[in-house]
Amino acid sequence: MSAAVAGAARLRGNPAVALTVRSTAAATLAYVVALWLSSQPAPLTAPLTALLVVQVTLYSTLTTGVRRVNSVVAGVLIAIAFSALVGLSWWSLGLIILASLVVGRMVRVDEFVPEVAISAMLVLGVTRVADTAWDRVLETLIGAVVGLLFNIVFVPPVWVETAGESIGDLARRMRRLMVAIGEELNRPTPVARAAEKLHEARRLDNDIADVDAALRQAEDSLRLNPRVKEALLNRVVLRTGLDTLEICAVVLRVLARTITDLAKQRPGEELFPQEVGLALQELLGHVADALVSFSVLVTTQATDSARAAEARLAAELAAAGASRERAAHLLHGVQRHPKQWQLQGALLTEVDRILDELDPEHRSRRLMEELDRSAIQQRERHPRLSALGEWAREKRPRRAG
C-alpha cells in the first residue's frame, strides 16, 4: 500500500505527467466550449490550439502561448486563402507548406514555424469553403483563450522540489565517484581503471545539463506564480547551488585526470605510500560527504532543516580541513618520487578549490552578488514598476521599536 502511495506521489510530481493531464483537460474543455459557440459540428481546431498553448508552467504558457497562437492563426489564414483559391491537391499542398514556412518566419513565431504549416494542412484538409473556414479562426481563438485561462485559473505546480531532487542526485553521483577515486589512492591502479574514472567524471557534464533543464523549469514555475513568495530568492539559491556543483564537477574531472597521469607514471605500483594513501582517501571521503551536505542545504526549504544541513556541512568541512593538513604534512615527507611532486601538489590544490567553493562564507558572498545583480536587472527592465514598489515601501507605516 505504501509503495503504491509513493508511486502515485512520484507520478504526481513528474512534470511530464502533469503536462499530460493538464493538456488533456484543457483540450477537452476547449472542444466543449467550441461546440457551444461555434457552428461547426466538429471544432477540432479549438482543442488543437489549447493543446499547443498549455504548458507545464504559467510563465511558459504566457511567454510561448502568444507565439503559438500566432503560428496557429497564421496557418488558419493561409488555409482559408488556399481553400478559396485552389483547394487541396499535391501541388497546392507543396505551395501551402512553402507559404506557411515563409510566413511563419515573417511573423516571428521563432521555434513554432513548423506549427504554421501543420495548422494550415490540418485546416485545409477539413475545410473546402472559405465561409466555413472563418469558423476555424473562431475555434483557434477559443482554444487559445481556454488554454491561457486554464493555466491562470488552475495554476501549475511549482517544480522546485523536482529540481532539488535533481541537484541532490547529482551531488550523490559526484560523491560516489569521489569515494571511488579515493579508493584508488592506496593500491596499485591500472591506467585503464583510472581512465574509467576519468570518463565517468566527464559524463557528469551530461548530468549537469539534465539538472540545468530541470532547474530552468523550476525557475519558470516560480515566475508569475501567485502561490510563491520570495520567488527571486528561491531561484537564486538553486541557481547558485548548481553553479557551485558544476565548478566542483569540473575540478573533480581535473582530479581524475591527475590520478590517471600518476597511474601512467607508476605502472604496477601504489600511487602513494599506504599511510599517505589512507590519509588522502579519508580526505576525499570528507569532501564527498560535504558535497551531499551542500546539496541538502541549498535544496531545503524548512528553516530548521536548513540549519541542521548547514551544521552538517560545517562539520564535514572542518573534518576535511583537518584531513587536508594531515595529508599535506605526510606528502611533504615523501621523497620517493620527487619528480612527481607536481602531480601530488596538484591533487591538494584541486581539493582546496572544492573546499573553497563549498565554504559557507564564499557561498553567502556569491548569493548576495547574484541577488544584487538580479535586482539591478529587474530595475533596468521595469523602471516604472520598480519606482512604484519603492514608493509603496516608503509610504508603508513603520512599526515602533
N, C-alpha and C positions, 0 to 999 in steps of 0.2 A: 504494500500500500504506500509506504513512504517512498519507495523507488518510483512509483507511478506519479506521486505528487511532485517529486523532484524533477522528473522528466517533463511534466507539464509546465513547471516553473521555467525550465530551460527553454522550452518551446516558446513560452510567452515572452521571454526576454530575448528571443532571437529576432534581429531586425528583419530578416527575410520573411519569417512567419508573420510578423506584424504587418509588413507591407502587403503580403498576400491577402491577409484578412481584410485590411482596410481598403485595398483596391477593389476587392470583390464586392464589399458592401457599398462603396461609393458608386461603382459602375452599375450595380443593380438599382440603387436609388435613382441614379440619373436616368435609367431606362424607364422607371415608373413615372418620374416627373415628365419625361418627354412624351410618354403615352398620353398623359393628361393634357399637355399643352400643344403638342404637335398633331397635325392631321395625318401623318404617315402611320401606316399600320405596324411598321417595324422600324422605329427610330434608332438604328444601331449606332449612328454617329455619336449620339449623346454618351452612351456608356464607353465608347472608344475614347472620346476626349477625356472623360472622367478618369479612365484607366491611365491615361498618359499624364494627367495633371497631378494626381495624388502621389505624394512621395512619402518617404519614411520619416521626414521631419517637416515641421511647419515652415522653417526657413527655406528649405529646398523647394517646397511647394510654391512659396511666394516668389522666389527668385527664378526658378526654372519654369514655373507654371505659365508665366506670361509668354515666354518664348515658345513653349509647347502649344499654347492656344494660337499664337500667331502662325505656327507651322501648319496646324490643322486647318485654320481658316483660309490660309493661302492655298492649301491643297484643294479645299472645297470650292473656292472661287475659280481655280483653274479647271476643275472638273465641270463646273457649271458652263464655263465658256466652251469647253470641248464637247460637252453633251449637246449644246445648242448648235454647234457648227458641223461637227464631223461624226459624232458618235464613237463607238468602240470598234476598233479593228487593230490588226497587228501593227500597222504603220502609225495609227493615231496613238496607240499605246506607247510606242517609242517616243513620239513627239511630246506626249504628256509627261513622261519621265524626264526628258531633257528640259522641258519648260519648268517643271517643278523644281528640279535641282538648281537651275539658274535663278529662278525667283526666290528660292529659299536662301541663297547667298545674298541676294539683293536686299531682302527684308531682315537679314542679320539674325537668323534664329540659331546661329552658331552650330552646336553639335546636333541639332534637331533637323538639319537639312533633309536627311532621308525621310523623315516623317511627313514632309510636304508631299513627296512623291507617293508615299504609302497612302496618305489620306486621299489624294487625288485619284489613285487607282481604285481604292475601295468605293468611293462615291461614284466614280464613273461606271463601275461595274453594276451598281444598283440603280443608277439614275440615267434616264434617257431623255427626259423632258426638262427644259430649263425651268419651267414653273414649279415643278416638284423639287427641283434641285435647290431652290432657295430654302426649302424646308430643312435641308441639311445644314444650312448656316444657323438656323434657329436651334437645331439639335446640338450643333457644336457649342453654341453659347450656353445652352442648358447644361451640357456636360461639363464645361469649364466652370460655370458658377457653382454647380453641385460639388465638383471636386475641390474647389477652393473653400467653400463653406464647410465641407465635411471636415477638412483639417483644421479649420478655425473653431468649429463647434466641438469636435472631438479631437482635442489637442493630442498630437502624437506623443508617445512616451519619451522620456529623457534617457539617452543611451550612455550616460556617464558610467553606470555600473558595468556595462558591457565593455567599454573602453578600459575601465580599471582592471577588469579580469584579463584583458589582452596584455596590459602592461605587466601585471603580475606573472602571467605565463612567460613573457619574455624574460623577466628577471630570473625566474626559476630555471629556464633553459640556460641562461648565462651562468647561473650558479653551478649547474651540473657540469658544464664544460670547464669551468674554472677548477672545480674539485677534481675532475678527470686529469687536467693538466698538472695539478699538484701531485697527483699520484705517480706521475712520470719522473718526478724530480729526485727520487731516492732509489732508482733501479735502472738497469740498462734499458735504454729506449731506442728501438729501431727507428730509422728515419721514416719508414712507411707509417708507423704508428703516430709519430709526431706530426707528419704531414696530414694524417687523417684528422687530427685535432685542428690543424690549421684550416682545412677545408670546412670543417664544421663551424669554425669561427667566421669564415667568410659567408656561410649560409645564413648567419644572423642578419645580414642585410635584407634578405627576403622577409624574415620575421619582423624586422623593424618596419618595412613597407606595409605589411599587413596591419600592424598596430597603428601606424600612422593613418591608414584608411579608417580604422575603427574610431580613432580619436577625432578625425575630421567630421565623421558622422555625429559623434557626441557633441562637438563644438556647434554644429548646425542645430542640433536638438535643443541647445541652450539658448540660442538666439531667438528673440521674439517670442519666447515661451513664457506665458503669464504665470505659470506654476513655479518658476525658478527664481530664487533670489540670489544675488551675488553671482550672476552668470559669468561676468568677466573674471572674477577671482577663480571660479572653478575651471574655466578654460585655461587660464594662465598656469594654474597649479599642475594640471595634467600635461599641458604642452611642455613646460619647463622640465617636468619629470621625465618625459620621453626624451627630450633633448639630452638630459644628463645620461640616461641609459644608452642612448646612441653613441655618445662620446666614449662611455665605458666599453661599449661593444667594439669600437674602433681600437681602443687601447688593448682590449683583450685579443684582438686579431694580431696586433703587433707583438704581444706577449707570446702568442702561439708561434709566430714567426721566429722569435728569439729562441724558443725551445727547439724548434726544428733546426735552426742553424747550429745550436750546441750539439744536437744529436748527430749532425753531419760531421762535426769535428771530433766527436768521441764515439766512433762506431764500436759497439760491443762493450762500452764502459758505462759506469754510472755517471749521470750528468753532474752530480755533486757528491762529496763525501756524505756518509749516512747521516751524520749529525746535522750538517747544513741542509741536506735534502729534507729531513724531517721538519726543520725549522721553517723552511720555505713552504712546505706542504701545509703546515699549521697556519702560516701567514695567508696563503691563498684561501684556505678554508674560512678564516675570519672575514676576508674581503668578500668571498662569495656569499656568506650569510648577511653581510652588510648590504649587498645588492638587493636581496629579498626584503630586508627590513626597510630599505629606502622605498621600494615599490609599494609596500604596505602603507608607509607614511603618506605618500603622495596620492594614494587612491582611497584613503579612509575619510569618510565624511563626518563621523561622530567625533566630538571633541575628546572624550575620554579615550577612545581607541587610538586617536592620533597621538595623544600624549604617551600612551603605552608604546606605540610604534616608534616614537621619537626616542624614548628611553632605551628601547632595544637597539636602535641604530647607534646611539651614543655608546652603548656598551660594546657593541661589535667593533666600532671604530677605535675605541680605546684598546680593546684586545688586539686589534690588527696593528695599531701603532706600537704596542709593546713587542709583538712578534716581529715586526719590521726591524726594530732596533736590535733585537737579539740576532736575527738573520744577518743583518749588515755587519755586526761585530764578528760573527763566525766567518762570513765571506772575506773580511779583511785578513783573516788569519790563513786563508787558503792560498798557497803559492804553488800548488801542483801544476796548474796550467796558467801561468801569468799572462800568456798571450791572449787568453780568452777572457780576461777580466772585463774587457769592454762589453761583452755579451752579458756577463754576470751583473755588471753595474746597470746595464740597460734594463734588466729584469726588475731591479729595485726601483728604477726610475718610472717604469710603467705602472708598478704597483702604487707608487706615490701619486701618480696622476689620477688614478681611480679613487684613491682615498681623498684627494683634494676635491674631486667632483662630488663626492658623497658627503663632504663636510657640511653640517647644517648652516654655518655662517656663510659659506660660499653660496649655498642654495638660497638663503634669505636675500643676499645681495642681488642675485640673478632674478629672483621673484619680484623684488621691488623695482628693478630696472625694467622688467617686462610690463609690470603694471603701469609704471610711468609712461613707457612708450605707447602702450595701448590707449591710455587716457589722452595723450597728446594727439594720436591719430584720430581718436573719436572727436576731439575738439576741432581738428582740421577738417574732418569730413562734414560735421554738422555743427558749425559755429553758432547758429541761432539757437539750436536745441540746447547746446552746452551753456550758452549765456542764460537761457531761460532757467535751466537747472540751478546754476549758481545764484541767480536772483531769488529763486524759491528758497534755497538754503539760507541765504542772508535774511530773508523775511521770516523764516521759521522762528517762533519764540523759543528762547533758550531757558532751560530749567535752572533754577538757582542751585548753587553748590555743585 
